[in-house]
Amino acid sequence: MTTAAERTDPIAAGESMDEVPTALPTLRRSLQLAHRAEPRLIIVSLLLALLEALPDSLFALWLMLLADAFADRDPTLAWIGCFGLAASGVGSWLLGTLAGRVQRTFRLRVGAALEGHVAGLQAKVPTIEHQERPEYLDRLSVLKDQVWQLDHMFLALFSMLGAALRLAITVGLVMSVHPLLGLLVLFALPTVWVSSRRSASAQRVLERVAPQERRHRHLFALGTTQQPAKEVRIWGLGPSLVERRRRVWHAWYRPQARQRWGTAGWQVVAWIVFAAAYVAAIVITATVLGGSAGQVLMIVTAGSRLSQYVSMTAGEADFVRMWLDASQRLAWLESYAGRHADAAAGSVPERLTDGIRLERVSFGYPGADRPALQDVSVDLPAGAVIAVVGENGAGKSTLMKLLSRFYTPSSGRITVDGVDLERLPAEAWRMRLAGAYQDFFNFELPATHSVGVGDLARRDDHEAVGCAVQRAGADDVIAGLPRGLRTQLGPTWEGGAELSFGQWQKIALARGFMRRDTLLQVLDEPTAALDAETEHALFESFVAQARADHGRTGSDTGRITLLVSHRFSTVRMADLILVLQGSRLVEVGSHEELIAGDGLYAELYGIQAAGYRR
Ligand SMILES: Nc1ncnc2c1ncn2[C@@H]1O[C@H](COP(=O)(O)OP(=O)(O)OP(=O)(O)O)[C@@H](O)[C@H]1O
């Protein structure tokens, strides 16, 4: 049986990072995806790629007919040759233009569909571990870079089939002079082999240097984006960032350059072998085989085209291989998302009767050497306002993340009215949560939407948004905006207003108050940027509201409000206070009980109270 720890940690469960699916099933899967997105365009694109091959590869035949017609003074043959040449010229241009247009449309549409597919797959995983774990991040970062080019794979595949058809026709023409001349194609095989090796080894190197690639991009973003700009300047980090980025860039680039030089040498050797065989074929046709002028001209033309078509087939095969790698990553993500998809089938209660219970819950972040929470057991009664306190790193936010089902406990369990939280579908559970987190995000949207996304269905409901704004004490922020709730937020947008950190935090808090009928309200230091007095006043109103809601017929969902704060003047209002220390729950009780207990809470409260009195 799989343990909770193994569910959280796929590597512990024996899931190797190197397990990418094999090429052929991947190719079939990608073609199915493209076919589902664009069923007609994919067929038309393929047919055009094949049709385009015909006029191109028949040039040598028309030239041979023309040359023989002049030698034999045969006007019918001359007409056929001329007509064929003209038809090939016009057909080549017409089909090329048409194929180009159709394929461009196909590429854009399939590209958009694939991007959406990748984003959807990532969102399908209920936990956020894959977005925090370096091994996964590196693989995802390469995939994100490649996904918008994945659509190239289909075109490369069609071009490869077109090139292979050209090659087959050309080999047929050459063999029509003498079957042994078909051997010419064998001499072109080393070029194909070198090309295919080149791309496989390039991909291996790319995978090896993926951490350096992510790091040099990160360093570039640090030096050029707005968010870190102030600290970068104050600490004078600019030159050292430039230097570090340069070093990391070289560490990323050098192995790739070395690999390219290595394979370039082999390519030169392979092409020399083919060139020697090509010259020999012309000489043999003219001398040993005593070929006509037309046949020699055909070997000259078809032979040179043969090398072109072989390199085209090999080049496109190379591309297919390259994009196949992206496609393999995509298949890996699909199977990862499939394995980690939420299979929970329980139903989230309409209202909480008993509450939430933690039974010997422990959790360690993947790769971390010490647990972030250990052996935590506590009852969170329905309708209660509960505060969580503790030093930095004690595990407060981790507790919030476990309750939000972003992670699964490594051991122990969390129950909601007696039902294991893991049995409740993450999405349905989260629909009944509202939260404001310390690492909130600045949604640079019109203010009404920046708040309203907290309850997507009501984002345009000005009354609901206004109410949430008022509950979060953000009225002053909105009042200060030139167009009120309609103001675009974020200075990089036209007419966009910039907010201070505290103002952004109030907007995030308002977002956390949009949802109705929630079962759990998580407030993870949502007011850390505000002054103590404002925070105190805000929490008084949250607590009053929570208590007023509790017991009110019709609107009572038994909601639990969980609040993390470092300010004890705020915390004391809660019905229950959890004190965490070094990842363990060390005290639980009301303010009065904990003060009477004279433990850690009483000590910390005393220190802060004395600080305020001074
Ligand atoms: N994504 C993560 N990956 C690995 N370790 C993490 C991650 N997030 C937190 N930790 C570690 O887990 C421990 C608990 O962190 P947590 O954020 O829960 O503490 P906290 O009590 O909320 O701290 P603070 O008061 O500073 O917000 C810390 O040692 C932290 O370094």
The ligand as a Gaussian input file, in Angstrom:
#p B3LYP/6-31G(d) Opt

LIG

0 1
 N        8.505000      25.412000      -0.176000
 C        9.322000      25.035000       0.790000
 N       10.295000      24.129000       0.531000
 C       11.130000      23.707000       1.516000
 N       11.071000      24.141000       2.801000
 C       10.132000      25.050000       3.114000
 C        9.206000      25.548000       2.131000
 N        8.388000      26.435000       2.727000
 C        8.769000      26.486000       4.045000
 N        9.810000      25.652000       4.260000
 C       10.477000      25.398000       5.547000
 O        9.518000      24.871000       6.459000
 C        9.682000      25.429000       7.750000
 C        8.365000      26.074000       8.213000
 O        8.076000      27.167000       7.330000
 P        6.738000      28.013000       7.457000
 O        6.695000      28.919000       6.290000
 O        5.610000      27.118000       7.697000
 O        7.043000      28.855000       8.791000
 P        6.209000      30.033000       9.437000
 O        5.979000      29.655000      10.860000
 O        5.014000      30.359000       8.635000
 O        7.281000      31.218000       9.348000
 P        7.069000      32.797000       9.182000
 O        6.564000      33.319000      10.481000
 O        8.443000      33.270000       8.895000
 O        6.117000      32.997000       8.063000
 C       10.818000      26.431000       7.649000
 O       11.988000      25.791000       8.125000
 C       10.954000      26.690000       6.165000
 O       12.298000      26.913000       5.819000

